[in-house]
Amino acid sequence: MLDENIKQTLFKTAHFYDQKKVGGDVGFLGFRRSTDLQKLIRCLDVLIDQEMLIPSESLFLDMGCADGRVNVLLSYLVRLSIGIELDEWTLDEYMPLKTMLEDSLKKNHLSLPPQNIFLFHGDSMDEGLYETIKKQTGVSFGDFDLFYTYLTMQEEFADLIARKAKKGAIFMVYGLSKLMPRFEGLRLLTPEKPMEDILALYQKK
């Protein structure tokens, strides 16, 4: 059970970033799409209830973190929140937005993001990058409990997770609606429809 301050902080964080969503070719910060964090929060409640996400224990990896907004949200819930982004100009927006968020949180007497966020510029398919991540954080690919992507390269990421992740690891694919692909080595946990009509869950067999 999350305490009331953390709940309020999560909702404030989600609202802050959702006001700055990117919805396609034209958006607040460029040419990309952003996760609806308020929808994602409702999905995370279910993951916590089903013990797929263990507060303060789970290790999270966003395999295309953009400006780091999902990492910031998850930082309140996990032990380490790690992200990888290929486009450096997108990643550059992380600190300006986070600073703005922190100013807003302070004014509302809410908790600032924990110091457990680590973002890396690079290719999530570059297995050598995970050696760098391990050196800086102590976490290897096979340690992560939760993986996340917004549709991008879902097949390639699913294959990497099937080969390298630990048994039981969860792969969250945001942005799916009616058609949910199957991936070899992963079990679809949301066969009827995505959570909140937006998030599909897969589990490493």
Backbone hydrogen bonds in HBPLUS format (Angstrom, degrees):
<---DONOR---> <-ACCEPTOR-->    atom                        ^
c    i                          cat <-CA-CA->   ^        H-A-AA   ^      H-
h    n   atom  resd res      DA  || num        DHA   H-A  angle D-A-AA Bond
n    s   type  num  typ     dist DA aas  dist angle  dist       angle   num
A0007-LYS N   A0003-ASP O   3.08 MM   4  6.40 161.1  2.11 154.3 160.3     1
A0008-GLN N   A0004-GLU O   2.94 MM   4  6.15 166.0  1.96 153.2 156.3     2
A0009-THR N   A0005-ASN O   2.86 MM   4  6.05 151.0  1.95 144.1 153.2     3
A0010-LEU N   A0006-ILE O   2.83 MM   4  6.04 159.5  1.88 154.0 158.4     4
A0011-PHE N   A0007-LYS O   3.07 MM   4  6.36 163.3  2.10 151.7 155.5     5
A0012-LYS N   A0008-GLN O   2.94 MM   4  6.10 156.1  1.99 145.5 152.5     6
A0013-THR N   A0009-THR O   2.84 MM   4  5.98 158.7  1.88 150.6 156.7     7
A0014-ALA N   A0010-LEU O   2.89 MM   4  6.06 163.8  1.91 150.8 155.2     8
A0015-HIS N   A0011-PHE O   2.93 MM   4  6.05 162.4  1.96 145.5 150.6     9
A0016-PHE N   A0012-LYS O   2.94 MM   4  6.08 158.3  1.99 146.4 152.3    10
A0017-TYR N   A0013-THR O   3.11 MM   4  6.38 170.9  2.12 156.7 157.0    11
A0018-ASP N   A0014-ALA O   2.85 MM   4  5.93 158.2  1.90 151.8 159.0    12
A0019-GLN N   A0015-HIS O   3.16 MM   4  6.28 133.2  2.39 141.3 150.4    13
A0020-LYS N   A0017-TYR O   2.80 MM   3  5.15 153.9  1.87 110.7 119.6    14
A0034-SER N   A0022-VAL O   2.73 MM  12  5.06 131.7  1.96 157.3 149.1    15
A0039-LYS N   A0036-ASP O   3.21 MM   3  5.57 127.5  2.50 105.0 117.0    16
A0040-LEU N   A0036-ASP O   3.05 MM   4  6.35 156.8  2.11 147.3 154.7    17
A0041-ILE N   A0037-LEU O   2.90 MM   4  6.08 150.6  1.98 147.6 153.3    18
A0043-CYS N   A0039-LYS O   3.33 MM   4  6.74 146.8  2.45 143.5 152.6    19
A0043-CYS N   A0040-LEU O   3.01 MM   3  5.05 121.1  2.37  97.3 112.6    20
A0044-LEU N   A0040-LEU O   2.90 MM   4  6.22 152.3  1.97 153.1 161.6    21
A0045-ASP N   A0041-ILE O   3.05 MM   4  6.38 145.8  2.17 149.6 158.0    22
A0046-VAL N   A0043-CYS O   3.08 MM   3  5.35 122.3  2.43 100.7 114.0    23
A0047-LEU N   A0043-CYS O   3.10 MM   4  6.52 156.7  2.16 147.9 154.7    24
A0048-ILE N   A0044-LEU O   2.90 MM   4  6.15 154.6  1.97 152.3 158.3    25
A0049-ASP N   A0045-ASP O   2.97 MM   4  6.20 160.4  2.01 144.8 150.6    26
A0050-GLN N   A0046-VAL O   2.90 MM   4  6.10 150.4  1.99 151.5 159.0    27
A0052-MET N   A0047-LEU O   2.85 MM   5  5.03 151.6  1.93 157.9 158.6    28
A0053-LEU N   A0047-LEU O   3.22 MM   6  5.39 153.1  2.29 117.8 115.3    29
A0051-GLU N   A0048-ILE O   3.05 MM   3  4.91 160.4  2.09 103.9 108.9    30
A0057-GLU N   A0054-ILE O   2.93 MM   3  5.40 158.7  1.98 141.2 142.7    31
A0058-SER N   A0054-ILE O   3.00 MM   4  5.27 165.4  2.02 153.4 153.2    32
A0056-SER N   A0077-LEU O   2.94 MM  21  5.76 145.8  2.06 113.6 124.6    33
A0079-ARG N   A0058-SER O   2.81 MM  21  5.66 159.4  1.86 152.3 159.5    34
A0145-ASP N   A0059-LEU O   2.99 MM  86  5.24 149.8  2.08 131.0 140.4    35
A0146-LEU N   A0059-LEU O   3.07 MM  87  6.28 155.8  2.13 165.7 165.4    36
A0060-PHE N   A0080-LEU O   3.03 MM  20  6.23 176.7  2.03 166.7 167.8    37
A0082-ILE N   A0060-PHE O   2.92 MM  22  6.00 173.5  1.92 151.1 151.9    38
A0061-LEU N   A0146-LEU O   2.88 MM  85  6.23 148.7  1.98 150.3 160.5    39
A0148-TYR N   A0061-LEU O   2.92 MM  87  6.25 134.1  2.13 158.7 161.8    40
A0062-ASP N   A0082-ILE O   2.87 MM  20  6.36 155.5  1.93 152.0 159.5    41
A0084-ILE N   A0062-ASP O   2.97 MM  22  6.32 148.2  2.07 166.3 176.3    42
A0063-MET N   A0148-TYR O   2.88 MM  85  5.97 166.1  1.90 165.5 165.9    43
A0065-CYS N   A0084-ILE O   2.88 MM  19  5.59 152.7  1.96 132.2 138.3    44
A0068-GLY N   A0065-CYS O   2.76 MM   3  5.04 162.6  1.79 137.0 139.9    45
A0072-VAL N   A0068-GLY O   2.93 MM   4  6.23 153.0  2.00 154.8 162.5    46
A0073-LEU N   A0069-ARG O   3.10 MM   4  6.34 165.7  2.12 146.9 150.1    47
A0074-LEU N   A0070-VAL O   2.90 MM   4  6.08 169.0  1.91 152.9 156.0    48
A0075-SER N   A0071-ASN O   2.90 MM   4  5.88 129.6  2.15 138.6 151.4    49
A0075-SER N   A0072-VAL O   3.21 MM   3  5.12 133.4  2.44  93.6 106.4    50
A0077-LEU N   A0074-LEU O   2.82 MM   3  5.23 155.0  1.88 115.2 123.7    51
A0078-VAL N   A0074-LEU O   3.07 MM   4  6.15 136.3  2.27 161.5 174.4    52
A0081-SER N   A0116-ASN O   2.92 MM  35  6.01 176.3  1.92 156.0 157.1    53
A0118-PHE N   A0081-SER O   3.01 MM  37  6.40 156.4  2.07 147.2 152.5    54
A0083-GLY N   A0118-PHE O   2.93 MM  35  6.39 154.7  2.00 147.5 153.0    55
A0120-PHE N   A0083-GLY O   2.81 MM  37  6.14 152.3  1.89 144.6 153.3    56
A0085-GLU N   A0120-PHE O   2.93 MM  35  6.39 153.9  2.00 161.6 169.4    57
A0122-GLY N   A0085-GLU O   2.95 MM  37  5.73 160.6  1.99 123.8 130.1    58
A0090-THR N   A0087-ASP O   3.11 MM   3  5.45 131.9  2.35 104.2 116.5    59
A0091-LEU N   A0087-ASP O   3.17 MM   4  6.52 160.0  2.21 151.0 156.7    60
A0092-ASP N   A0088-GLU O   2.93 MM   4  6.15 138.0  2.11 145.4 156.9    61
A0093-GLU N   A0090-THR O   3.10 MM   3  5.75 161.0  2.14 115.2 120.8    62
A0094-TYR N   A0091-LEU O   3.02 MM   3  5.59 166.2  2.04 119.0 123.4    63
A0097-LEU N   A0093-GLU O   3.20 MM   4  6.19 168.3  2.22 152.9 156.5    64
A0098-LYS N   A0094-TYR O   2.93 MM   4  6.02 159.2  1.97 151.4 158.3    65
A0099-THR N   A0095-MET O   2.89 MM   4  5.97 156.6  1.94 152.5 157.8    66
A0100-MET N   A0096-PRO O   3.14 MM   4  6.37 156.5  2.20 143.7 149.6    67
A0101-LEU N   A0097-LEU O   2.87 MM   4  6.16 158.2  1.92 151.4 157.9    68
A0102-GLU N   A0098-LYS O   2.88 MM   4  6.10 162.9  1.90 150.4 154.6    69
A0103-ASP N   A0099-THR O   3.08 MM   4  6.33 153.7  2.15 145.6 152.0    70
A0104-SER N   A0100-MET O   3.14 MM   4  6.44 155.0  2.21 145.8 152.2    71
A0104-SER N   A0101-LEU O   3.01 MM   3  5.11 114.4  2.46  97.9 113.7    72
A0105-LEU N   A0101-LEU O   2.85 MM   4  6.17 157.0  1.90 155.9 163.2    73
A0106-LYS N   A0102-GLU O   2.91 MM   4  6.06 160.1  1.95 149.7 154.5    74
A0107-LYS N   A0103-ASP O   3.19 MM   4  6.40 157.9  2.24 143.4 148.5    75
A0108-ASN N   A0104-SER O   3.26 MM   4  6.51 136.7  2.46 138.1 149.1    76
A0108-ASN N   A0105-LEU O   3.08 MM   3  5.13 129.6  2.34  95.9 109.6    77
A0110-LEU N   A0105-LEU O   2.92 MM   5  5.00 173.9  1.92 144.2 145.3    78
A0109-HIS N   A0106-LYS O   3.04 MM   3  4.95 165.5  2.06 106.6 109.6    79
A0126-ASP N   A0123-ASP O   2.92 MM   3  5.27 163.0  1.95 114.9 120.4    80
A0129-LEU N   A0126-ASP O   2.91 MM   3  5.47 141.4  2.06 113.9 124.1    81
A0130-TYR N   A0127-GLU O   3.23 MM   3  5.45 135.9  2.44  98.6 109.4    82
A0131-GLU N   A0128-GLY O   3.05 MM   3  5.36 145.8  2.17 104.3 114.3    83
A0132-THR N   A0129-LEU O   3.04 MM   3  5.18 118.9  2.43  98.0 112.5    84
A0133-ILE N   A0129-LEU O   2.99 MM   4  6.40 157.3  2.05 149.2 155.9    85
A0134-LYS N   A0130-TYR O   2.96 MM   4  6.03 151.6  2.04 132.5 140.1    86
A0135-LYS N   A0131-GLU O   2.98 MM   4  6.24 154.1  2.05 145.1 151.7    87
A0136-GLN N   A0132-THR O   3.06 MM   4  6.33 152.3  2.14 149.7 156.7    88
A0137-THR N   A0133-ILE O   2.84 MM   4  5.84 147.2  1.94 150.8 159.6    89
A0138-GLY N   A0134-LYS O   2.67 MM   4  4.49 141.7  1.82 123.1 132.4    90
A0143-ASP N   A0140-SER O   2.94 MM   3  5.37 163.7  1.96 116.4 121.2    91
A0144-PHE N   A0141-PHE O   3.36 MM   3  5.94 155.9  2.42 114.5 119.6    92
A0170-ILE N   A0145-ASP O   2.91 MM  25  6.18 172.0  1.92 153.9 152.6    93
A0147-PHE N   A0170-ILE O   2.77 MM  23  6.13 154.1  1.83 161.1 169.5    94
A0172-MET N   A0147-PHE O   2.76 MM  25  5.94 172.1  1.76 147.8 150.5    95
A0149-THR N   A0172-MET O   3.02 MM  23  6.48 142.5  2.16 160.5 172.0    96
A0174-TYR N   A0149-THR O   2.85 MM  25  6.15 169.5  1.86 164.8 165.4    97
A0152-THR N   A0150-TYR O   2.52 MM   2  5.50 148.3  1.61 101.2  96.2    98
A0154-GLN N   A0151-LEU O   3.21 MM   3  5.57 139.7  2.38 144.9 134.0    99
A0157-PHE N   A0153-MET O   2.91 MM   4  6.10 169.0  1.92 162.0 165.5   100
A0158-ALA N   A0154-GLN O   2.84 MM   4  5.86 154.8  1.91 142.1 149.7   101
A0159-ASP N   A0155-GLU O   3.03 MM   4  6.25 153.9  2.10 144.8 151.2   102
A0160-LEU N   A0156-GLU O   3.07 MM   4  6.36 158.4  2.11 147.4 153.0   103
A0161-ILE N   A0157-PHE O   2.86 MM   4  6.10 161.0  1.90 153.9 159.2   104
A0162-ALA N   A0158-ALA O   2.84 MM   4  6.00 157.7  1.89 146.6 153.2   105
A0163-ARG N   A0159-ASP O   3.02 MM   4  6.22 143.4  2.16 142.6 151.9   106
A0164-LYS N   A0160-LEU O   2.81 MM   4  5.85 157.1  1.86 152.5 159.1   107
A0165-ALA N   A0161-ILE O   2.92 MM   4  4.78 152.2  2.00 124.1 132.0   108
A0169-ALA N   A0166-LYS O   3.19 MM   3  5.77 162.8  2.22 136.7 137.4   109
A0168-GLY N   A0204-LYS O   2.93 MM  36  4.94 161.7  1.96 130.0 135.4   110
A0204-LYS N   A0169-ALA O   2.86 MM  35  5.30 162.3  1.90 154.2 160.3   111
A0171-PHE N   A0202-TYR O   2.77 MM  31  4.96 163.6  1.80 140.5 145.9   112
A0202-TYR N   A0171-PHE O   2.90 MM  31  4.96 146.1  2.01 139.9 150.0   113
A0173-VAL N   A0200-ALA O   2.95 MM  27  5.22 168.0  1.97 152.2 156.2   114
A0200-ALA N   A0173-VAL O   3.00 MM  27  5.22 168.1  2.02 149.1 147.4   115
A0175-GLY N   A0198-ILE O   2.72 MM  23  5.03 148.0  1.82 150.4 160.5   116
A0186-LEU N   A0183-PHE O   3.09 MM   3  5.52 161.4  2.12 134.5 135.1   117
A0205-LYS N   A0185-GLY O   3.07 MM  20  5.76 179.0  2.07 151.6 151.3   118
A0187-ARG N   A0203-GLN O   2.79 MM  16  5.07 163.4  1.82 142.5 146.6   119
A0203-GLN N   A0187-ARG O   2.84 MM  16  5.07 147.1  1.95 133.9 144.8   120
A0189-LEU N   A0201-LEU O   2.78 MM  12  5.30 165.6  1.80 145.5 149.5   121
A0197-ASP N   A0194-PRO O   3.03 MM   3  4.69 145.9  2.15 123.4 116.8   122
A0195-MET N   A0199-LEU O   2.74 MM   4  4.96 147.0  1.85 153.3 141.9   123
A0198-ILE N   A0195-MET O   2.89 MM   3  5.84 166.0  1.91 127.9 131.2   124
A0199-LEU N   A0195-MET O   2.96 MM   4  4.96 164.2  1.98 142.9 147.6   125
